[in-house]
């Protein structure tokens, strides 16, 4: 028999059938092997007739499919397991980043069917970018033979802060000229599809919630996702639910103070965690130390990204034994007697130590079981950062006396933002919160 999972309770009142539909979809989604109609009735509290009516509609809409037939252990009819129909419907995810724009097509399980890259947001106007995204969406859908009626919608993951009610990006720090851009309206008008927008860090946390490994005893039910890209943000998940805060901007942790002797932040203060680990700061410090060439244009995110890669490659050529960074040292005190490679690694280790203090503070505040690190910058620094992050969380989180608090690298690659954007659509489609139901929406 398939393993039963906790499910929300439904209601037999027909006037909120859409809610009951979401209850059924959510229950089936959380079951690895699928659920029979009898099990769905027991888990949700819905009547057998309601289950029959709803599952018939879901089968007709190709949201679920019938799978394995289970022979009864005693008397009774064989039971047929119901599972999600992966290719019955699809979702589009769009990650808007200063260095590159990524578009993905996801199936109902959240797996990537096709992907493409579009214009960097930092080099074009919002209107031109929307036109390019709309063209890319059309090409992806057409290339996979997917009809428009099978696309649930488009999710946008964008730098914060955002106004999710208005569907607008407000004033992202690395996108000059992007002042209150109503991306949701613009992309809906360009494609005719429903559109939902959220911050890239929150979307990435949702991707981890949907796509992360299962069966890890609650690790992926209560966690913070630290998103490392051109900047730093956090997505918060408690009891399996993404926390948005009063305006869906929870997780803006960049100005958390971690080192009084740290780099100067754009806010004018010294030692903010965002400034301490963002690629631009590390590139400037490495250039000042003579480790890499100075950027020709400090405001070009793509050039900064290339130089950041050079710094990470340099650091990767030094073993951990050659970099002796103390927890409270500073860039000015890095040992000049060691090699360029070792000093590059020392610089990254110092940044990791600062990030670890911020991560421990957030973990203590929220009492989570895991802190997960990912994003476009993560794969280049993971080998240096992760051991330091693990050691710090192991020794400085108060809840470790009750439960483990682990530091993990994301199970998803650098495209986590785009995948998370697509998962925003799936979350709305499967949500058991009436305010977020998306199925059948037109805008």
Buried (B, 14 or more C-beta within 10 A) or exposed (E): EBEEBEBBEBBEEEEBBEBBBBBBBBBBBBBEEBBBBBBBBBBBBBEEEBBBBBBEBBBEBEBBBEBEEBEEEEEEEEBBBBBBBBBBBBBBBBBBBBBBBBBBBBBBBBBBBBBBEBBBBBEBEBEEBBBBBBBBBEEBBEEEEBEEEBBBBBBBBBBBBBBBEBBBBBBBBBBEEBEEBBBBBBBBEBBEBBBBBBBBBBBBBBBBBBBBEEEEEEBBBBBBBBBBBBBBBBBBBBEEBBBBEEEBBBBBBBBBBBBEEBBEBEEEEBBBBBBBBBBBBBBBBBBEBEBBEEBEEEEBBBBBBBBBBBBBEBBBEBEBEBBBBEEEBEBEEBBEEBBBBBBBBBBBBBBBBBBBBBBBBBBBEBBBBBBBBBBBBBBBBBBBBBBBBBBBBBEBBEBBEEBBBBBBBBBBEBBBBBBBBBBBBBBBBBBBEEEBBBBEBEE
